[in-house]
Each structure stands twice: as C-alpha cells, then as structure tokens.
Amino acid sequence: MTTSAPSSIMATKVDESIKRRFDAAMRARGTTTSAMLREAIYRYLNELDAGEEHPQFRLELDRPAGLRK
C-alpha cells in the first residue's frame, strides 16, 4: 500500500507516562512512534487486502526495518 494522498493526523489517548515510555523505546530503536505505528498500520492493511483471514496489528520491534514483512 502506498500513500499518494496527503497525510492526515490520527490521534489516540494514553497516559502521559505510557507515551513517554513508548517514545523513549522507539528512540532507542532509532525510529519514532509515528513511523513505527504508521508501518504497523500499513502492514495490517496490506495483509487484510491480501485476504489474510486474521491479520494482526504488530510492531515487530526486534526485526530491522529492511527485514520486516
């Protein structure tokens, strides 16, 4: 799935301490929360479009970006 349309903002509410922990974890992995969540959403939608019966929303944190499904 590619994005040629303009981006829009998607927001969710979590406790401030959870947000700070997740931000720090993503920075430690050399990415951002937005990039990681965006990638997980695209991967989920691609699996859905491919007809996977039960696609899963997952972050795949332990795999380098080039090796992610």
C-alpha positions, 0 to 999 in steps of 0.5 A, spaced: 500 500 500 502 506 498 500 513 500 499 518 494 494 522 498 496 527 503 497 525 510 492 526 515 493 526 523 490 520 527 490 521 534 489 516 540 489 517 548 494 514 553 497 516 559 502 521 559 507 516 562 505 510 557 507 515 551 513 517 554 515 510 555 513 508 548 517 514 545 523 513 549 523 505 546 522 507 539 528 512 540 532 507 542 530 503 536 532 509 532 525 510 529 519 514 532 512 512 534 509 515 528 513 511 523 513 505 527 505 505 528 504 508 521 508 501 518 504 497 523 498 500 520 500 499 513 502 492 514 495 490 517 492 493 511 496 490 506 495 483 509 487 484 510 487 486 502 491 480 501 485 476 504 489 474 510 483 471 514 486 474 521 491 479 520 494 482 526 496 489 528 504 488 530 510 492 531 515 487 530 520 491 534 526 486 534 526 485 526 530 491 522 526 495 518 529 492 511 527 485 514 520 486 516 514 483 512 
